[in-house]
Amino acid sequence: MRVAIGGISHESSTFTPVQTTRQSYEERFLLEGEGILRAFRRTNTPIGGFIAGADAHGFELIPTLFASPQPSAPTPRPLYDEILGRMLQGIADALPLDGVLLELHGSMAVGDLDAPDGLADAEGHILAAVRETVGPDVPVLAQLDIHSNVSQQMVSMADVLIGRETYPEVDMAPRGRECADVLARIARDGLRPVMALHQIPMAWGLNQVTAHPPMRDAIAELHRIESQPGVVCGSIATCFFLADVPDMGASVYIITDNDLPLAQACADRLGEWIYARREQWQLEMPPARAALEKAHAAGQFPVILADMYDNPGGGSPGDSTGVLRAFVEMNLQDACILYIVDPEAVAQCRQAGVGSRLELAVGAKSSPLQGTPVSMNAQVVALSDGAFRYDGPMYAGLSGNMGPSAHIVQDGIHVLLVSLREQPFDTAFARSLGLDPAPDALHQRQVKRTLSRRL
């Protein structure tokens, strides 16, 4: 079997000031051909799952193009057209094909959405373009993020969509492998997938962690439906509410073996089950100081705060100072901030060198909405070029790069300053700068001023 793989994956916020440029793609992923296989083989990524599935089923993989910047504003239309054109050309050059496996996000937007050439549903457009390239009979399967705004066009243009079932999203490779497994069933067992969508009139709140109720119960209900005869697979999309687009909202999509009424009935049933429990999906978000005071009163440590409103994974600049200011004002000990995006402060640290103490104005350089810089008299503990490899469950094995970076400390507060935006998916990068946030590591050692310089 000849199978093309590729994708264009972007979580597009229509509210962020962070623009998307060619450099945004080049700083993360803009890969073609064999470079895709080298980057993603044996990694916990959707394409890593495609590759593992191809190895298991004996597919001949033809890598085309994979492009993915960090979450940010919609991609300009000319840049999008160029990237999509290159991927489509790769697919066309590979014909004839027995299937196409794509990594998409599910919440990509393109250009000015008020302009005639703006695309609020880029994935629908991508899938339609791929379908036009390969024709009606070649199976097209795509792996989506759990935070997708799924449109009817996406469902109509793809044979199968499979979304992730975990948050944090640690099942990327298994879901990619599932796409390959379903493609093998289509080719070898005569499976005829049909897909139905139920869009839920709800912007899902923050209560999405799948390790505990109520989200765990929703996934269990999904699995119950998947176990029914005739059902191939299904997914829940919790939506990406930072995209002001017509299809923004939670949804359920179910695939059956050539039984569209069953697929629609299952999707409707699960969608209604979720909507009936809509109050459970919301969480209170207290200010940082209030959250810390509540944690102190509970007396349970460690305490982990997620600054969701300045999450680079949602498109934010990553240099808000609200949490850092609360840490400083409360004179916390054994505390750390992962990360603040501040290339200017990093440059000052690099100039001063490891072991130096200097005055820094940290953070809040991107926008007044991010607060004001925090004045710190900090020691430079370590420096790095930002290159590292993920070793936690999410993105395991994948190379990452935070750009020139610095580890600074003031009293008991450690801060990692970076030059490129990215969520702290695991602690591998922090450890590359001599900071291990694990409770034992923080409580059993004092910061050494003799850490080796990393350049």
PAKE-789636 format. One record per residue (C-alpha): residue in three letters; x, y, z; residue number from 1. Coordinates in Angstrom, 3 decimals. Layout:
% PAKE-789636
  resn         u         v         w  resi
   Ala         X         Y         Z   NUM
...
//
This chain:
% PAKE-789636
  resn         u         v         w  resi
   Met     0.000     0.000     0.000     1
   Arg     1.244     3.449    -0.968     2
   Val     0.246     6.009     1.671     3
   Ala     1.033     9.734     1.680     4
   Ile     1.511    11.494     5.029     5
   Gly     1.753    15.168     5.928     6
   Gly    -0.249    17.965     7.426     7
   Ile    -0.660    21.603     8.334     8
   Ser    -1.403    22.011    12.030     9
   His    -2.074    25.337    13.705    10
   Glu    -4.161    26.441    16.684    11
   Ser    -5.265    29.897    15.527    12
   Ser    -6.380    32.487    18.072    13
   Thr    -8.349    35.382    16.648    14
   Phe    -7.666    37.457    19.776    15
   Thr    -3.879    37.280    20.198    16
   Pro    -1.451    40.051    19.216    17
   Val     1.133    37.382    18.298    18
   Gln     1.362    37.337    14.518    19
   Thr     2.040    34.250    12.400    20
   Thr     4.835    34.585     9.862    21
   Arg     7.045    32.354     7.764    22
   Gln     9.575    32.537    10.605    23
   Ser     6.886    31.188    12.969    24
   Tyr     6.744    28.023    10.875    25
   Glu    10.495    27.781    10.345    26
   Glu    11.186    28.117    14.080    27
   Arg     9.071    25.049    14.754    28
   Phe     8.189    22.753    11.845    29
   Leu     8.345    23.323     8.112    30
   Leu     9.544    19.947     6.880    31
   Glu     9.362    18.103     3.583    32
   Gly    10.141    14.590     2.392    33
   Glu    12.411    12.354     4.426    34
   Gly    12.964    15.112     6.976    35
   Ile     9.466    14.349     8.301    36
   Leu    10.365    10.725     8.973    37
   Arg    13.655    11.670    10.640    38
   Ala    11.969    14.222    12.926    39
   Phe     9.002    12.118    14.069    40
   Arg     9.963     8.449    14.016    41
   Arg     9.635     6.916    17.521    42
   Thr     8.059    10.085    18.954    43
   Asn     4.758    10.519    20.769    44
   Thr     3.250    12.569    17.961    45
   Pro     0.493    11.861    15.440    46
   Ile     3.021    11.405    12.630    47
   Gly     5.065     9.186    14.945    48
   Gly     1.911     7.062    15.206    49
   Phe     1.459     7.070    11.419    50
   Ile     5.021     5.796    11.021    51
   Ala     4.578     3.082    13.647    52
   Gly     1.341     1.991    11.981    53
   Ala     3.008     1.909     8.566    54
   Asp     5.791    -0.270     9.940    55
   Ala     3.243    -2.662    11.463    56
   His     1.027    -2.905     8.368    57
   Gly     3.713    -2.786     5.700    58
   Phe     2.659     0.544     4.180    59
   Glu     5.023     2.338     1.829    60
   Leu     5.039     5.867     3.259    61
   Ile     5.456     8.875     1.002    62
   Pro     6.165    11.915     3.223    63
   Thr     4.985    15.176     1.634    64
   Leu     5.037    18.275     3.850    65
   Phe     4.387    18.999     7.504    66
   Ala     4.033    22.575     8.740    67
   Ser     3.198    23.691    12.278    68
   Pro     3.982    26.938    14.100    69
   Gln     3.263    27.603    17.744    70
   Pro    -0.320    28.789    18.391    71
   Ser    -0.746    32.383    17.250    72
   Ala    -2.916    34.568    15.019    73
   Pro    -4.346    33.269    11.725    74
   Thr    -1.789    32.500     9.023    75
   Pro    -1.665    35.090     6.221    76
   Arg    -3.441    33.785     3.131    77
   Pro    -0.463    33.993     0.720    78
   Leu     1.737    31.998     3.114    79
   Tyr    -1.002    29.430     3.668    80
   Asp    -1.585    29.044    -0.063    81
   Glu     2.123    28.462    -0.625    82
   Ile     2.431    25.837     2.122    83
   Leu    -0.767    24.043     1.130    84
   Gly     0.303    24.110    -2.520    85
   Arg     3.592    22.413    -1.653    86
   Met     1.803    19.679     0.301    87
   Leu    -0.731    19.122    -2.491    88
   Gln     2.062    18.916    -5.042    89
   Gly     3.759    16.258    -2.938    90
   Ile     0.523    14.279    -2.823    91
   Ala    -0.053    14.690    -6.557    92
   Asp     3.499    13.579    -7.325    93
   Ala     2.923    10.424    -5.249    94
   Leu    -0.182     9.270    -7.136    95
   Pro    -1.470     6.601    -7.421    96
   Leu    -2.113     6.252    -3.697    97
   Asp    -3.982     3.812    -1.472    98
   Gly    -4.523     6.357     1.287    99
   Val    -3.622     9.701     2.852   100
   Leu    -2.864    10.253     6.550   101
   Leu    -2.869    13.868     7.731   102
   Glu    -2.023    15.566    11.004   103
   Leu    -4.325    18.558    11.356   104
   His    -5.307    20.559    14.408   105
   Gly    -8.983    21.303    13.988   106
   Ser    -8.942    25.009    14.836   107
   Met    -6.867    26.629    12.106   108
   Ala    -7.911    29.930    10.573   109
   Val    -6.348    31.829     7.705   110
   Gly    -6.087    35.506     6.824   111
   Asp    -8.473    38.292     7.733   112
   Leu   -11.717    36.515     8.510   113
   Asp   -13.689    39.601     7.448   114
   Ala   -12.039    39.572     4.012   115
   Pro   -13.330    37.515     1.061   116
   Asp   -10.248    35.270     1.060   117
   Gly   -10.230    34.632     4.812   118
   Leu   -10.760    31.036     5.933   119
   Ala   -12.491    30.375     9.254   120
   Asp   -12.369    26.635     8.569   121
   Ala    -8.902    25.976     7.189   122
   Glu    -9.080    22.243     7.902   123
   Gly   -12.244    21.965     5.833   124
   His   -10.453    23.773     3.023   125
   Ile    -7.347    21.565     3.345   126
   Leu    -9.388    18.361     3.301   127
   Ala   -11.414    19.568     0.296   128
   Ala    -8.192    20.370    -1.563   129
   Val    -6.705    16.961    -0.737   130
   Arg    -9.930    15.270    -1.801   131
   Glu    -9.860    17.113    -5.138   132
   Thr    -6.242    16.019    -5.626   133
   Val    -6.688    12.294    -4.905   134
   Gly   -10.267    11.815    -6.100   135
   Pro   -13.311    10.321    -4.388   136
   Asp   -12.036     6.767    -3.915   137
   Val    -8.745     7.263    -2.033   138
   Pro    -9.295     7.117     1.766   139
   Val    -8.338    10.345     3.532   140
   Leu    -7.889    10.129     7.320   141
   Ala    -6.862    12.902     9.706   142
   Gln    -5.806    13.010    13.343   143
   Leu    -7.139    16.041    15.263   144
   Asp    -6.435    17.796    18.546   145
   Ile    -8.984    17.417    21.335   146
   His    -9.448    21.221    21.158   147
   Ser   -11.027    21.261    17.717   148
   Asn   -13.874    23.268    16.220   149
   Val   -15.181    20.564    13.910   150
   Ser   -17.160    21.650    10.843   151
   Gln   -19.553    19.768     8.610   152
   Gln   -17.156    20.358     5.709   153
   Met   -14.384    18.554     7.587   154
   Val   -16.661    15.576     8.159   155
   Ser   -17.849    15.608     4.543   156
   Met   -14.373    15.785     2.982   157
   Ala   -12.600    13.183     5.151   158
   Asp   -13.358     9.489     5.345   159
   Val   -12.279     9.334     8.989   160
   Leu   -11.389    11.915    11.637   161
   Ile    -9.891    10.690    14.903   162
   Gly    -9.415    13.062    17.836   163
   Arg    -7.248    12.675    20.884   164
   Glu    -8.833    11.311    24.059   165
   Thr    -6.523    12.733    26.698   166
   Tyr    -5.883    16.130    28.215   167
   Pro    -3.035    16.750    28.741   168
   Glu    -2.672    15.162    25.309   169
   Val    -0.426    12.174    25.919   170
   Asp    -2.061     9.867    23.354   171
   Met    -0.907    11.541    20.139   172
   Ala     1.020     8.547    18.795   173
   Pro    -1.738     6.043    19.743   174
   Arg    -4.334     8.136    17.914   175
   Gly    -2.049     8.413    14.885   176
   Arg    -1.557     4.657    15.013   177
   Glu    -5.333     4.248    15.179   178
   Cys    -5.637     6.201    11.908   179
   Ala    -3.209     3.767    10.272   180
   Asp    -5.077     0.784    11.730   181
   Val    -8.414     2.002    10.346   182
   Leu    -6.806     2.615     6.943   183
   Ala    -5.556    -0.979     6.975   184
   Arg    -9.082    -2.207     7.716   185
   Ile   -10.431    -0.182     4.801   186
   Ala    -7.899    -1.691     2.415   187
   Arg    -7.833    -5.271     3.671   188
   Asp   -11.175    -5.926     5.352   189
   Gly   -13.518    -3.924     3.153   190
   Leu   -14.433    -1.468     5.910   191
   Arg   -16.641     1.330     4.536   192
   Pro   -16.487     4.172     7.055   193
   Val   -19.211     6.787     7.281   194
   Met   -19.075     9.679     9.738   195
   Ala   -21.671    11.799    11.531   196
   Leu   -21.230    15.047    13.462   197
   His   -23.174    16.461    16.395   198
   Gln   -22.260    20.079    17.171   199
   Ile   -23.007    20.954    20.792   200
   Pro   -24.217    24.546    21.439   201
   Met   -21.599    25.029    24.126   202
   Ala   -18.127    26.487    24.579   203
   Trp   -16.524    23.877    26.817   204
   Gly   -15.096    25.304    30.021   205
   Leu   -11.834    24.511    31.744   206
   Asn   -12.739    21.230    33.418   207
   Gln   -11.120    19.013    30.778   208
   Val    -8.456    16.922    32.528   209
   Thr    -9.238    13.368    31.476   210
   Ala    -7.504    11.673    34.421   211
   His   -10.403    12.381    36.780   212
   Pro   -14.176    13.024    36.718   213
   Pro   -16.147    14.492    35.121   214
   Met   -14.057    14.401    31.928   215
   Arg   -13.059    10.806    32.624   216
   Asp   -16.760     9.928    32.685   217
   Ala   -17.291    11.519    29.270   218
   Ile   -14.458     9.471    27.769   219
   Ala   -15.881     6.328    29.400   220
   Glu   -19.248     7.084    27.796   221
   Leu   -17.498     7.514    24.440   222
   His   -15.813     4.130    24.862   223
   Arg   -19.149     2.552    25.718   224
   Ile   -20.565     3.817    22.418   225
   Glu   -17.454     2.660    20.536   226
   Ser   -17.992    -0.867    21.875   227
   Gln   -21.363    -1.184    20.125   228
   Pro   -21.582    -3.427    17.032   229
   Gly   -21.023    -1.482    13.830   230
   Val   -19.249     1.462    15.488   231
   Val   -15.662     1.893    14.297   232
   Cys   -14.529     4.780    16.494   233
   Gly   -15.582     8.165    17.810   234
   Ser   -14.232    11.354    19.309   235
   Ile   -15.154    14.257    21.559   236
   Ala   -13.904    17.728    20.643   237
   Thr   -13.988    20.177    23.533   238
   Cys   -13.538    23.162    21.151   239
   Phe   -10.988    25.971    20.920   240
   Phe   -12.856    28.952    22.323   241
   Leu   -10.143    31.501    21.488   242
   Ala   -11.205    31.357    17.838   243
   Asp   -14.118    33.617    16.944   244
   Val   -15.365    31.478    14.051   245
   Pro   -18.818    30.176    13.060   246
   Asp   -18.081    26.558    14.000   247
   Met   -16.549    27.356    17.400   248
   Gly   -17.970    24.937    19.931   249
   Ala   -17.801    21.438    21.337   250
   Ser   -18.818    18.484    19.195   251
   Val   -18.962    14.715    18.870   252
   Tyr   -18.184    12.762    15.701   253
   Ile   -18.778     9.044    15.276   254
   Ile   -17.680     6.639    12.511   255
   Thr   -19.528     3.432    11.699   256
   Asp   -19.164     0.710     9.082   257
   Asn   -21.512     1.908     6.317   258
   Asp   -24.366     2.818     8.696   259
   Leu   -24.900     6.554     8.688   260
   Pro   -28.162     6.480    10.716   261
   Leu   -26.343     4.574    13.479   262
   Ala   -23.435     7.028    13.363   263
   Gln   -25.771    10.005    13.652   264
   Ala   -27.823     8.418    16.445   265
   Cys   -24.675     7.672    18.452   266
   Ala   -23.259    11.161    17.903   267
   Asp   -26.555    12.767    18.907   268
   Arg   -26.867    10.577    21.998   269
   Leu   -23.373    11.378    23.254   270
   Gly   -23.709    15.051    22.390   271
   Glu   -26.933    15.296    24.364   272
   Trp   -25.319    13.402    27.280   273
   Ile   -22.518    15.988    27.374   274
   Tyr   -24.846    18.998    27.046   275
   Ala   -27.077    17.751    29.867   276
   Arg   -24.017    17.931    32.161   277
   Arg   -22.803    21.318    30.877   278
   Glu   -22.459    22.852    34.331   279
   Gln   -19.837    20.231    35.213   280
   Trp   -17.427    21.456    32.538   281
   Gln   -16.869    24.847    34.168   282
   Leu   -14.257    25.763    36.789   283
   Glu   -13.561    28.814    38.921   284
   Met   -10.282    30.575    38.100   285
   Pro    -9.091    32.577    41.133   286
   Pro    -6.289    35.157    40.923   287
   Ala    -2.801    33.814    41.607   288
   Arg    -2.552    35.247    45.124   289
   Ala    -5.943    33.847    46.115   290
   Ala    -5.009    30.426    44.706   291
   Leu    -1.714    30.440    46.632   292
   Glu    -3.438    31.433    49.873   293
   Lys    -5.965    28.647    49.398   294
   Ala    -3.179    26.145    48.765   295
   His    -1.255    27.340    51.841   296
   Ala    -4.354    26.920    53.989   297
   Ala    -4.772    23.361    52.696   298
   Gly    -1.160    22.599    53.617   299
   Gln    -0.618    20.274    50.659   300
   Phe     2.461    20.647    48.503   301
   Pro     3.734    20.930    45.822   302
   Val     1.353    23.474    44.334   303
   Ile     1.174    23.837    40.560   304
   Leu    -0.462    26.881    38.985   305
   Ala    -1.362    27.087    35.291   306
   Asp    -1.638    30.644    33.975   307
   Met    -4.232    29.684    31.412   308
   Tyr    -4.849    33.265    30.299   309
   Asp    -1.211    33.629    29.222   310
   Asn    -0.797    30.174    27.767   311
   Pro     1.454    30.167    24.684   312
   Gly    -0.417    26.979    23.743   313
   Gly    -3.485    29.150    23.267   314
   Gly    -1.650    31.823    21.295   315
   Ser    -0.727    34.223    24.103   316
   Pro     2.626    36.075    24.202   317
   Gly     3.894    34.171    27.251   318
   Asp     5.298    37.156    29.150   319
   Ser     2.505    38.009    31.610   320
   Thr     3.906    38.987    34.997   321
   Gly     0.873    38.471    37.220   322
   Val     2.015    35.150    38.703   323
   Leu     5.651    36.242    39.048   324
   Arg     4.605    39.442    40.831   325
   Ala     2.469    37.415    43.267   326
   Phe     5.430    35.093    43.959   327
   Val     7.745    38.043    44.675   328
   Glu     5.249    39.930    46.842   329
   Met     4.539    36.784    48.875   330
   Asn     8.279    36.084    49.247   331
   Leu     7.888    32.455    48.232   332
   Gln    10.639    29.889    48.680   333
   Asp    11.324    26.868    46.501   334
   Ala     9.186    28.408    43.756   335
   Cys     9.753    28.463    40.023   336
   Ile     8.226    30.015    36.919   337
   Leu     8.279    27.982    33.675   338
   Tyr     8.666    30.116    31.467   339
   Ile     8.622    33.834    30.720   340
   Val     9.302    34.829    27.129   341
   Asp    11.776    37.724    27.300   342
   Pro    14.572    37.754    24.699   343
   Glu    15.746    41.157    25.970   344
   Ala    16.327    39.889    29.515   345
   Val    17.986    36.740    28.149   346
   Ala    20.434    38.879    26.166   347
   Gln    21.335    40.804    29.331   348
   Cys    21.926    37.554    31.194   349
   Arg    24.134    36.192    28.443   350
   Gln    26.168    39.367    28.417   351
   Ala    26.606    39.266    32.204   352
   Gly    27.466    35.551    32.309   353
   Val    26.820    32.690    34.714   354
   Gly    27.311    33.644    38.363   355
   Ser    26.654    37.333    37.772   356
   Arg    24.005    39.293    39.635   357
   Leu    22.157    42.017    37.788   358
   Glu    19.074    44.188    37.792   359
   Leu    16.441    43.008    35.337   360
   Ala    13.031    44.195    34.252   361
   Val    11.393    40.827    33.602   362
   Gly     8.436    40.178    31.313   363
   Ala     5.504    42.245    30.029   364
   Lys     7.354    43.518    26.972   365
   Ser     4.845    42.362    24.339   366
   Ser     1.715    44.282    25.317   367
   Pro     0.316    46.464    28.139   368
   Leu    -2.290    43.722    28.627   369
   Gln     0.498    41.517    30.004   370
   Gly     1.006    43.739    33.059   371
   Thr     4.201    45.639    33.824   372
   Pro     7.759    44.285    34.043   373
   Val     8.834    42.926    37.433   374
   Ser    12.050    44.427    38.818   375
   Met    14.367    41.630    39.912   376
   Asn    17.846    41.597    41.419   377
   Ala    18.706    38.138    40.201   378
   Gln    21.664    35.836    39.850   379
   Val    22.299    34.089    36.540   380
   Val    22.449    30.384    37.359   381
   Ala    22.731    28.869    33.873   382
   Leu    22.544    29.723    30.189   383
   Ser    21.422    27.612    27.252   384
   Asp    20.937    27.734    23.502   385
   Gly    17.454    26.334    24.175   386
   Ala    17.807    22.982    22.435   387
   Phe    16.448    19.946    24.304   388
   Arg    14.508    16.712    23.855   389
   Tyr    11.149    15.941    25.453   390
   Asp    11.202    12.920    27.761   391
   Gly     7.785    13.180    29.407   392
   Pro     4.669    11.443    28.096   393
   Met     3.652    14.318    25.801   394
   Tyr     5.865    14.656    22.697   395
   Ala     8.266    12.040    24.129   396
   Gly    11.351    11.756    21.939   397
   Leu    10.688    14.962    19.996   398
   Ser    13.351    17.665    19.772   399
   Gly    12.418    21.140    20.975   400
   Asn    14.004    24.567    21.035   401
   Met    13.207    27.509    23.306   402
   Gly    15.885    29.731    21.744   403
   Pro    18.601    31.443    23.837   404
   Ser    17.528    30.982    27.457   405
   Ala    18.556    31.736    31.032   406
   His    17.874    30.402    34.508   407
   Ile    17.813    33.186    37.085   408
   Val    17.080    33.155    40.803   409
   Gln    16.115    35.848    43.291   410
   Asp    15.971    34.613    46.874   411
   Gly    13.825    31.469    46.637   412
   Ile    12.206    32.229    43.273   413
   His    13.603    30.631    40.136   414
   Val    12.612    31.913    36.701   415
   Leu    13.387    30.438    33.308   416
   Leu    13.645    33.122    30.644   417
   Val    13.286    31.990    27.032   418
   Ser    13.290    33.568    23.599   419
   Leu    10.731    31.377    21.804   420
   Arg     7.162    30.695    22.904   421
   Glu     6.127    27.204    23.935   422
   Gln     4.120    25.535    26.677   423
   Pro     6.103    23.667    29.355   424
   Phe     4.851    20.242    28.284   425
   Asp     7.346    18.508    30.555   426
   Thr    10.355    19.389    32.717   427
   Ala    13.064    18.285    30.277   428
   Phe    13.946    21.830    29.255   429
   Ala    13.976    23.054    32.847   430
   Arg    16.378    20.278    33.793   431
   Ser    18.643    21.229    30.890   432
   Leu    19.154    24.533    32.732   433
   Gly    19.811    22.895    36.094   434
   Leu    16.293    23.398    37.453   435
   Asp    14.382    20.291    38.478   436
   Pro    10.908    21.327    39.709   437
   Ala    10.313    17.917    41.289   438
   Pro     9.542    18.390    45.005   439
   Asp    12.527    16.363    46.235   440
   Ala    14.913    18.260    43.998   441
   Leu    13.654    21.660    45.153   442
   His    13.684    20.838    48.836   443
   Gln    16.950    18.912    49.050   444
   Arg    19.331    21.235    47.313   445
   Gln    20.343    24.845    47.227   446
   Val    21.037    26.468    43.908   447
   Lys    24.694    26.031    43.068   448
   Arg    26.453    28.994    41.628   449
   Thr    28.966    26.815    39.839   450
   Leu    26.647    25.244    37.295   451
   Ser    28.449    24.853    34.015   452
   Arg    27.806    27.392    31.349   453
   Arg    25.641    25.984    28.550   454
   Leu    25.988    27.741    25.224   455
//
